[in-house]
Amino acid sequence: MVSVVLPLAGIFRLRRKSLARGIVLSLGAFSASLLIAGFPDINRIHGSDWQMAALLAGVWGMVETARCLQRRWSLYHAGVMILLYADLIILAAIVALLTLI
């Protein structure tokens, strides 16, 4: 019997740079933070200690995105800078949801 070994996708190789992994981590952390805060119902919105886990996942996503920066400026570099700014806004939103009482 012959078995075929399929290579792992680049998103699962933690030692390699992956812009997709950074985006998925950041957006996942933001959506998890919204759900933990009780987002769909405006009367149930509250802060929670579990949002610290979402904050750490958001920071990890920002670090993964920052790893993809290049030394020379290009349009790819500019796109990564825009994504870093979006990650910063996501982190600010998570902190704002964390401080709700």
C-alpha positions as CSV (number, residue, x, y, z in Angstrom):
1,M,0.0,0.0,0.0
2,V,1.4,3.4,-1.0
3,S,0.5,6.4,1.1
4,V,0.9,9.9,-0.1
5,V,2.1,12.6,2.3
6,L,0.5,15.9,1.5
7,P,2.4,19.0,2.5
8,L,0.9,21.3,5.2
9,A,-0.5,24.6,4.0
10,G,1.7,27.6,4.7
11,I,-0.8,28.9,7.3
12,F,0.1,26.0,9.6
13,R,3.9,26.4,9.5
14,L,4.6,28.6,12.4
15,R,8.2,29.3,11.5
16,R,7.3,30.7,8.1
17,K,5.9,34.2,7.5
18,S,2.2,34.1,6.7
19,L,0.0,37.2,6.1
20,A,-3.1,35.0,6.0
21,R,-2.4,33.7,9.5
22,G,-2.1,37.2,10.9
23,I,-5.3,38.3,9.3
24,V,-7.2,35.2,10.4
25,L,-5.9,35.6,14.0
26,S,-6.8,39.3,14.2
27,L,-10.3,38.9,12.7
28,G,-10.9,35.8,14.8
29,A,-9.9,37.6,17.9
30,F,-12.2,40.5,17.1
31,S,-15.2,38.3,16.4
32,A,-14.5,36.3,19.6
33,S,-14.2,39.5,21.6
34,L,-17.6,40.7,20.3
35,L,-19.3,37.4,21.1
36,I,-17.7,37.2,24.6
37,A,-19.0,40.7,25.2
38,G,-22.6,39.7,24.3
39,F,-22.7,41.8,21.1
40,P,-25.9,40.9,19.3
41,D,-28.0,42.1,22.2
42,I,-27.2,45.7,23.1
43,N,-28.6,45.2,26.6
44,R,-26.2,42.4,27.4
45,I,-22.9,44.1,26.4
46,H,-20.5,43.7,29.3
47,G,-16.8,43.4,29.9
48,S,-15.3,40.0,30.7
49,D,-11.9,38.6,31.8
50,W,-12.0,36.1,29.0
51,Q,-11.4,39.0,26.6
52,M,-7.8,39.0,27.6
53,A,-7.4,35.7,25.6
54,A,-8.9,37.5,22.6
55,L,-6.5,40.4,23.2
56,L,-3.5,38.1,23.2
57,A,-4.7,36.4,20.0
58,G,-5.0,39.9,18.5
59,V,-1.5,40.8,19.5
60,W,-0.2,37.5,18.1
61,G,-2.0,38.3,14.8
62,M,-0.4,41.8,14.7
63,V,3.0,40.3,15.3
64,E,2.4,37.7,12.5
65,T,1.4,40.6,10.2
66,A,4.4,42.7,11.2
67,R,6.7,39.7,10.3
68,C,5.7,40.1,6.7
69,L,7.1,43.6,6.3
70,Q,9.9,44.0,3.8
71,R,13.0,46.1,4.1
72,R,12.4,48.0,0.9
73,W,9.2,50.0,0.2
74,S,6.8,48.5,-2.3
75,L,3.1,48.3,-2.8
76,Y,3.2,45.0,-0.8
77,H,4.9,46.9,2.0
78,A,2.2,49.6,1.9
79,G,-0.5,46.9,2.0
80,V,1.1,45.3,5.1
81,M,1.3,48.7,6.7
82,I,-2.5,49.2,6.1
83,L,-3.2,45.8,7.6
84,L,-1.0,46.7,10.7
85,Y,-3.2,49.8,11.1
86,A,-6.3,47.7,10.9
87,D,-4.8,45.4,13.5
88,L,-4.2,48.4,15.8
89,I,-7.8,49.4,15.4
90,I,-8.9,45.8,16.2
91,L,-6.8,45.9,19.4
92,A,-8.2,49.2,20.4
93,A,-11.8,47.9,20.0
94,I,-10.9,44.8,22.0
95,V,-9.5,47.0,24.8
96,A,-12.6,49.1,24.7
97,L,-14.9,46.1,25.0
98,L,-12.7,44.8,27.8
99,T,-13.1,48.0,29.9
100,L,-16.9,48.0,29.7
101,I,-18.5,47.5,33.1
